[in-house]
Amino acid sequence: MQVTPVNSNLNQTNTNYNKNKERKIKAGVVATSALGVATALAHISKRQGFSLNPSRIAKTPIKDWAIFSLYSKNHPDRKLVHLEGAEVIELASASVAGGLIGGLVFDDKKHRKAKYKEAINQLLGNVLAPIGCVSLAGILYQKQEKNILNLVPQIKETGKASRFFNAALKAVPGSIATIAALGTGIFVGNKVSNFINEKIYHKKVERNIKPSDFAPHVDDLGVAITLMAKESPFSSFIQRVVPAFLCVPGYETGMHREEPEIPELKK
């Protein structure tokens, strides 16, 4: 008869318990981050003229709801939710607040300090710095837009295809400026996060740029790579999915735990 060591059973039990606990923490943080974003989105929608009255929402076609409404050439006057810098900051802040609350509620108390730090890092490094760079680049580009577009070559317009091609060519400088500003902003934000850790928290942790750092800026990146006009079905679709991506900063905050210092740089 085979005898299973008691320690083996205990280890397996502990492993299963830890996995279940981790799943509950993740589910809780996802829920609170999403709730924060949903609350901010409702506030933004209300501010931009959408009704939050349940009876009015029920009578409105789903395609015209704030979270689903897309730009259409056939209906240029259709009401849309516009997410600019201020709105993205509001959504991201609500996400971080929701994720932080979820982390404090569902995770162990020993990780609370790390989550407070991460909330500041997310807001300053992953949201405010990149948005600031993109906004500044946008202001500078608009001042020189006419001169820049005069340098863009154009082909003779003979139909719809040639008009679209010319419009795409004119969109290239703005797209390049947006992508360059976004990349610069995320790089600067990463340096800001490392500076905060080292100078304020006195902890040397090398925070590398991750794909999740791009999550709050899907609208900027998406519009840039489309090479289309600002008002288009694709750009409005990008704006509709931005709130989902903005749950990421909250999740990162709520799930964060203390990172190990770089050994050779410890004091």
C-alpha positions, 0 to 999 in steps of 0.5 A: 500500500502506498503511503502519501506523506502528510507534508505533501498533503499539507503543501497541496492544501496550502497551494490550493488555498493560495490559488483560491485566495489569489483568484478571489483577490483578482476578481474583487480588484477587477470588479472594483476597478470596473465599478470605478470606471463605470461611475466616472463614465456615467458622470462624463456621459451625464455632463455631456448631455446623456440621460442616466434616467433608467426609463429614458435609457430603456426607451433609447435604442441600444446603438444610441446609448452613450457606451455604444454610440458610434459616428456615422456619416449618415447621422452626423448629428448623433450624440457621442461621448467624447473622451479627451485628456480631462475625461481620460484622467477622470476615468483613470483616476476612478479606476485607480481609486476603485482598484486601490479600494479592492486591493485594500479590502480583498488583499492582506493588510501587509500589502497596503503600503505598496498599493498606496505607492502604486496608486501614485505611480500609476497616476503620475507615471502612467497617466498624467505624464503621457497625457501631458506630453500628448496634449503639449504635442497637440497644441504645438502641432495645431499652431504649425498644422497649416504650414506642415500640411502645405508640405504634404504631397497630394495626388490629383483627385479623380474619385473617392479613392484618391480623395481618401488617399490624400486625406490619409497623407494629410493625417500622417504628420499628426499621427507621427506626432501623436505616436512620438509624443505618446512614446516620449510620455510613457518613457518620461512617465517610467522615469517619473515612477523610478524617481518617486521610488528612489527619491521619495520612498527611498527604494531603488526599484527599476520599473520597466515599460510594460504593455499595460502602460499603454492601456490608458492611451489606447485612444491616442494610439488608435486614432494615430494609427488609423490615419483617418479624420478625427470623426470616423467610425473607427476613431469613435469605436476606439473611444468606446473601448477606452474605458475597458482599457482604463480598468488596467491601472486600477487592476495594477494598483489593487494587485500590486505588492512590494517589489524587491530592491536591486541588491547592488544598489541597496544602501 
